[in-house]
Amino acid sequence: MEIRYGSHAVERMIQRGISPQEVQDVLRNPDGVIAQSRDKVIAFKRLGGRSDNTIAVVAVDDGRAWSVITVMTHFEVRE
């Protein structure tokens, strides 16, 4: 599936040192997914080699592509 990046997401990726390959890995092989609405999710994954804990990607799935809204570091899942 194609991945599209909004301008806010690109700004945050640069600011937080997150590569497109890392975003792709989180979306394609997440440790977990939290549904935010019918089509918006937070996918998260702990990536080796990073000191900033878990990376989370907020994205919308329109059936043809992921549209990345933002990315975060130090993400914590609270039950």
Kinemage of the C-alpha trace (Angstrom):
@kinemage 1
@onewidth
@group {chain A} dominant
@subgroup {mainchain}
@vectorlist {calphas} color= white
{ca met a 1} P 0.000 0.000 0.000
{ca glu a 2} L 1.228 3.489 -0.854
{ca ile a 3} L 2.200 5.871 1.959
{ca arg a 4} L 1.563 9.619 1.625
{ca tyr a 5} L 2.978 12.216 3.996
{ca gly a 6} L 1.263 15.440 5.004
{ca ser a 7} L 3.413 18.526 5.582
{ca his a 8} L 2.982 18.305 9.363
{ca ala a 9} L 4.136 14.680 9.328
{ca val a 10} L 7.230 15.567 7.290
{ca glu a 11} L 8.086 18.406 9.696
{ca arg a 12} L 7.787 16.069 12.690
{ca met a 13} L 9.798 13.319 10.982
{ca ile a 14} L 12.649 15.762 10.357
{ca gln a 15} L 12.391 17.223 13.861
{ca arg a 16} L 12.400 13.776 15.482
{ca gly a 17} L 14.877 12.050 13.158
{ca ile a 18} L 12.365 9.478 11.899
{ca ser a 19} L 12.993 8.090 8.413
{ca pro a 20} L 10.372 7.124 5.823
{ca gln a 21} L 11.623 3.534 6.164
{ca glu a 22} L 10.870 3.604 9.899
{ca val a 23} L 7.360 4.945 9.271
{ca gln a 24} L 6.838 2.215 6.692
{ca asp a 25} L 8.009 -0.429 9.182
{ca val a 26} L 5.636 0.858 11.861
{ca leu a 27} L 2.648 0.847 9.484
{ca arg a 28} L 3.395 -2.534 7.903
{ca asn a 29} L 4.558 -4.413 11.033
{ca pro a 30} L 3.226 -2.611 14.130
{ca asp a 31} L 3.527 -3.909 17.677
{ca gly a 32} L -0.027 -2.648 18.108
{ca val a 33} L -2.762 -0.473 16.605
{ca ile a 34} L -5.234 1.798 18.360
{ca ala a 35} L -8.339 2.740 16.360
{ca gln a 36} L -9.165 6.453 16.574
{ca ser a 37} L -12.129 6.447 14.188
{ca arg a 38} L -13.456 4.354 11.317
{ca asp a 39} L -10.355 4.994 9.194
{ca lys a 40} L -7.789 6.726 11.463
{ca val a 41} L -5.343 4.717 13.594
{ca ile a 42} L -2.294 5.081 15.783
{ca ala a 43} L 0.177 2.348 14.848
{ca phe a 44} L 3.118 1.929 17.197
{ca lys a 45} L 6.315 -0.055 17.376
{ca arg a 46} L 9.492 -0.193 19.408
{ca leu a 47} L 12.362 0.049 16.930
{ca gly a 48} L 15.805 -1.279 17.789
{ca gly a 49} L 18.680 1.139 17.668
{ca arg a 50} L 16.633 4.121 18.796
{ca ser a 51} L 16.962 5.666 22.235
{ca asp a 52} L 13.593 7.430 22.144
{ca asn a 53} L 11.420 4.430 23.004
{ca thr a 54} L 8.368 3.562 20.905
{ca ile a 55} L 7.493 5.366 17.662
{ca ala a 56} L 3.831 6.012 16.850
{ca val a 57} L 2.351 6.940 13.487
{ca val a 58} L -1.080 8.550 13.214
{ca ala a 59} L -2.498 7.749 9.784
{ca val a 60} L -5.684 7.427 7.774
{ca asp a 61} L -6.307 4.387 5.557
{ca asp a 62} L -8.469 5.198 2.544
{ca gly a 63} L -8.198 1.659 1.156
{ca arg a 64} L -5.587 2.639 -1.437
{ca ala a 65} L -2.985 4.481 0.635
{ca trp a 66} L -1.949 5.460 4.132
{ca ser a 67} L -2.024 9.235 4.684
{ca val a 68} L 0.363 9.988 7.535
{ca ile a 69} L -0.860 12.839 9.732
{ca thr a 70} L 1.923 12.918 12.334
{ca val a 71} L 4.610 10.831 14.003
{ca met a 72} L 5.584 10.709 17.662
{ca thr a 73} L 8.367 9.339 19.819
{ca his a 74} L 8.289 8.233 23.477
{ca phe a 75} L 4.801 6.822 22.887
{ca glu a 76} L 3.257 4.935 25.790
{ca val a 77} L 0.206 2.694 25.686
{ca arg a 78} L -1.901 2.962 28.811
{ca glu a 79} L -4.470 0.332 29.557
